[in-house]
Amino acid sequence: MPIQTFPVYSPISRFSAFLVGLLLMVGFVGCAANPQYREEHEIQDLRVVFVDQQTLHEEWKTRTGRDGVEIMPFHGTNMPAVKTLKGFFDFASNTLYCPKWNFSVCGHELHHAVLGQFHALD
């Protein structure tokens, strides 16, 4: 039975391999995402107005001169789609208009109050 031999590495080679491994481990730890997140915003003089659908459309028309319902092409096709106003944030008066208890719409508009305009302008 033949004797199996293993290559013998010099101390410098072993130290170099150790150092490369250590640097890779430290690098991967540095790239790990921090699961905690905190971002604070203070909104001065924010006004929230809960409205029904008809009043919402009237407020929108008063402020913008545009209707709260539009017919638009559906995703770039020739098929029509109806786009209906659900809520809005008036930057001029720092007022959020949305239906009461509709958390998705009011939350979306609250993000506008905090972060500003983030939609493509129509």
N, C-alpha and C positions, 0 to 999 in steps of 0.2 A: 504494500500500500504506500503510495507516494506521500510524502510529507508536504502539507500545504503551508506555504509561506505567505506572509502578508508584507506589503511594502512598508518600509520604515521611512517616516517623514521626519524631516529636520525640525528642531524646535521652532525655527523661524516660520516654517510652513504651517505648523500646528497653531502657532500664535496668530498668524495671518488669517487662517480659517476661523479661529475663535473670534477675532476682531470683526470680520465680515459678518458672521452670524449675529454677534451682539448688535452691530449697527443695523442689520435688517430687523431684528426684534424691536429695537428702539424706534425705528422708522415706522413700523406697522402700528405700534402703540400710539405714536403721534398722529397717525392718520385716522384713528378710531373716532367716530362721531360722538360728540357729547350729547347724551340724551336729554339733558336739561336745557330749557330755553326760557328766556324772559325778555320781554320788550314792553316798555311802559310808554304810555301816551296820556297826556292830560288835555282834555278838551275844555276850553273856556267858553262859557255861555252857550252850551249846546241846548237846543230846544227840540223836543220830540213831540210830534203831533200825530195821534192815532186817528185815522180817517176811514170812512167807508169807500168803496170803489168809485162811486159817482163823485164824491167830494175830492178824492185823490186826482181824478181826471180834470176836474175844474181847477184845482190848485196848479196842476201842471200846465194847463192851457193859459192860465193867468200869468205864470212866470216865464213860459217859453214861447207861447204863441203856437205851439204844436199840439196836435191831438195825442191822446194817450193810447190810441190804437193805430197801428200801421200795418199795411199789407206789404210784405217783402218777399223776394225770391227765397225759396227754401234751399239753403246751403249751396248757393251758386247755380241752382237749376232754374227751369222755367216754372216750376210748381209754386203756387202762392202759399205763403205762410202768414199767419196773423201774429203780430207781436203786440202784446198788451202790457201797458205800464202796471207794475205791481207796487212800486214805491220809488221814492227818490230823495236825494239829499240836496238841499238848496244851499250852495256855497255862499251866496251873497248874504243870507240871513242866518247861516249856521243852524238850519232847521232840517230835521229828518221827518219825512212824511211816510207813514207806512200803516198797514192794517194791524189792529191790535191782535196780539197772540200769534201773529205770523212771524215766528222766530227766524226763519230762513231769510225772508225779505228784510226785516228790521235789522238783522245781524249784518246782512250784505251792505245795507245803507250806512250802518254804523262804521263799517270798514272804510267807506268813502269819507265819513267825518274825520276819521283818524288818519288815513293814508292818502286822501285826495282822489283825484281822477285816475283810475287805472283801466278804463275801457278805451278802446279806439273811439275817437270822436266821430259821431255820425255827421 
